[in-house]
Amino acid sequence: MKIREINAMRGPNYWSVRRHKLIVMVLDLEDMEQKPTDKVPGFNERIKAMFPSMYEHRCSEGCPGGFFMRVDDGTWMGHVIEHIALEIQTLAGMDVGFGRTRGYGEEGVYNVVFNYLEENAGRFAAESAVRICEALIAGIDYNLEADLQEMRELRESERLGPSTGSIVEEAASRGIPWIRLNQYSLCQLGYGANQKKIHATVTSQTSSIGVELACDKEDTKYLLEQAEVLVPKGRIIRTERELKKAIKEIGFPVVTKPIDGNHGRGISVDINTIEAAVIGFKAAKKVSSSVIVESFITGDDYRLLVINNKLVAAAKRTPAHVIGDGKSSIQELIDEVNSDPRRGYGHEKVLTMITVNDLTKSIIQSYGYTLETVVKKGEQVILKDTANLSTGGTSEDVTDMVHPANIFMAERISKIIDLDICGIDLMTTDISKPLEETNGAVIEVNAGPGFRMHLAPSKGIPRNVAANVVDMLFPPGTSARIPIIAVTGTNGKTTTTRLIAHMLKMKGHRVGYTTSDGVYIQNRMLMKGDCTGPSSVEFVLRDPTVDYAVLECARGGLLRAGLGFHRCDVGIVTNVTGDHLGLKGIHSIEQLARVKGVLPETVVKEGYAILNADDELVFNMSKNVESNVALFSMDENNIHIKAMAAKGGLSAIYENGYITICKGDWKLRIIKAVNVPLTYGGKAVFMIQNVLPAVLTAYVRGFSIEDIKVSLETFIPSPGQTPGRLNLFEFEDFQVLIDYAHNPAGLRALKDMVAKMEAKTKVGIIAGVGDRRDQDTREIGSIAAEMFDEIIIRQDKNLRGKQADEIIKILKDGIQENNPKKKISVISSEKEAITHAINHAKEGSLIVMCSDMVLETLDLVMKLKEKEASKLYGV
């Protein structure tokens, strides 16, 4: 068996609009296509022995044991691999359960689809599942545990920490979109101008001064002392000599800790001798050049969490420890504690397993014990020097026990240190009494405090503290989103996208938009090339200056990774025609329509799916949407338009020369099509079709008729506003028209316009695309033969899987089938082909360049025009 490719879906996709995180593996079964499970001796017994828990897989049988029934009856290995990939993720602590295995369109090749929680772990699961299946087929041993541990480690290295994860999950539950900005804990909540950032539990609203103060324990302690907050007596030291002097002033017992440490690193507590103090001092020096030595306050360790200056949770923390039973060694007691099902690897579960390291051994030695020592019954042995959950500690929720005086103190501290999210550590014998009554003290103030102890305490009530963060970042009445208008289809996407962006800019919005030639923020191109995939979408949605997004979405990105957003406000489908069929498992126009149909299904309920009523495949998408539907058509008598009018719905039509909005039976005429520059006086009929959904979009977004009219009148087809889309250049004796037409439907639409243009000779420069079906390339040649008197065949920069000679031959075949006498030239270089056509242009001729390298072609033509002007007029 051979894996051809593995893609990770991250948004709405061909396989599921609602399940975004899917691995799609293209798997070639090769010889195993002829050997389902019942044809492989012993396979059934081996897979049941390796994965007894797979009994829970119901599969299509719909009952426990359903999958094993399929295996017994005989099922293909792609289906088996799907189930193995799901099961091994679950065994590694990532509970997943959605899967599909479907034919790819080639014999023995399948799309194996299953969901994942962490992408790299999901990719690994795909590869591991194939290896495991091959081992089961061969009847050889396989080290499953090694793969499970590898997945656990991949998960821990990739996943968001519990604090960040809780905030993101809370935001997502409220419909707030989010984007991970790096491989760590920096995340964006919301889109564009309405975004907020979090880095673990530090937010974009967190005061930098507050963070600096919290990181500087000396300044924190000084400010708290000045505010009459109880803190331990202590000093900042840098040398052993200063250490001994400080201890003489403070007295034993003491604590040593680095001045700018975190996560409990380098802290030593309950020090009662100079020798122990020196060891603690050296441990702290490894973390920080300056060390705090202060009085050791007796009592329990508490963490008070204050968000937006309000106490929201409190926890009592206990370091990792064991309690003797009089018969088990310390190591055996640790193993018993770690057997608690609530403990897992890293942040996998509520509690973390206790690991034995050098620090643990040194603490045990301080008791006079070793790991083999049997501890008497009831004796507690502390194993770590801090109470952090990440080192195996436990927490107990005590929020409802905190004395009002301590609440007042905590909320006041958050304002003194100026932190929106503030963790306050204190020691006291009784949190239900004021600190001064228990001789307790505030030990530390933390910026970016961990939430894990509050979200899932070992004992007590879990507190959804993430909700308080989201409430603070997005108070009631504020929006985290920006309006998103998404456009897909086979032809017309870019022009429609650009026209809508122009309309929005005319209304004063700061627009970010993606197109097949680049990403634009307002009028500035910030990314160049085909930018119709999810990474380009994310680029726009990350930009904090953007308050409106218009996104062109092509099939390639959808199949590669899904959409780059989860919901949009308006979803437009221009048309669906056969283009690039045979790629990525999409072999029919119906499958292509299903790909395009993902987009309107993502429109929010109150939004609009705007669909082409002249295209049955597009119109049928209306059956699957949850939103409002509006239609557009070039024919006011279209049956779907009539039906929409009958039920009082909304549509845009081309009637009696007008671009018109219909609301029920009422007509709102916007403008005559001949007066819209984009239509070239009505000659470019296909451009009228692009105008209709743009007009509908503006209308449903609250534009007035006058605003729509002005926008259409000021959108001029030109290299600046519509690069590569009907850009007409007037040379002295001839004209040059550049257009992106790159498939049969696009070229046919261009043909209708070219037929209406006056010219003595019409010359076409065309090319074939290597990843298009031969019949499509041949059809391009045939259409070109009808359009042009002379044809120049050039070569694409990217041949996409075919040889240049092969593509040229197919184009020639198409041309000659239509007209064997047609004049044909072959000039491979696009630059040379354009230069040749212009330098040899006849008077009164029209040169039509079908180019996919839009910006380079425009640049070359404009330079040649400037060269002509320089010769003729000296400018």
Secondary structure, 3 states (H helix, E strand, C coil): CEEEEEEEECCCCCCCCCCCCEEEEEEECHHHHHCCHHHCCCHHHHHHHHCHHHHHCCHHHCCCCHHHHHHHHCCCHHHHHHHHHHHHHHHCCCCCCCEEEEECCCCCEEEEEEECCCHHHHHHHHHHHHHHHHHHHHCCCCCHHHHHHHHHHHHHHHCCCHHHHHHHHHHHHCCCCEEECCCCCEEEECCHHHCEEEECCEECCCCHHHHHHHHCHHHHHHHHHHCCCCCCCEEEECCHHHHHHHHHHHCCCEEEEECCCCCCCCCEEEECCHHHHHHHHHHHHCCCCCEEEEECCCCEEEEEEEECCEEEEEEEEECCEEECCCCCEHHHHHHHHHCCCCEECCCCCCEECCCCCHHHHHHHHHCCCCCCCECCCCCEEECCCCCCHHHCCEEEECHHHCCHHHHHHHHHHHHHHCCCEEEEEEEECCCCCCHHHHCCEEEEEEECCCCHHHHCCCECCCCCHHHHHHHHHCCCCCCCCCCEEEEECCCCHHHHHHHHHHHHHHCCCCEEEEECCEEEECCEEEEECCCCCHHHHHHHHHCCCCCEEEEECCHHHHHHHCCCCCCEEEEEECCCCCCCCCECCECCHHHHHHHHCCCHHHEEEEEEEEEECCCHHHHHHHHHCCCEEEEEECCCCCHHHHHHHHCCCEEEEEECCEEEEEECCEEEEEEEHHHCHHHCCCCCHHHHHHHHHHHHHHHHCCCCHHHHHHHHHCCCCCCCCCCCCCEEEECCCCEEEEECCCCHHHHHHHHHHHHCCCCCEEEEEECCCCCCCHHHHHHHHHHHHHHCCEEEECCCCCCCCCCHHHHHHHHHHHHHHHCCCCEEEECCCHHHHHHHHHHCCCCCEEEEEECCCHHHHHHHHHHHHHHHHHHHHCC
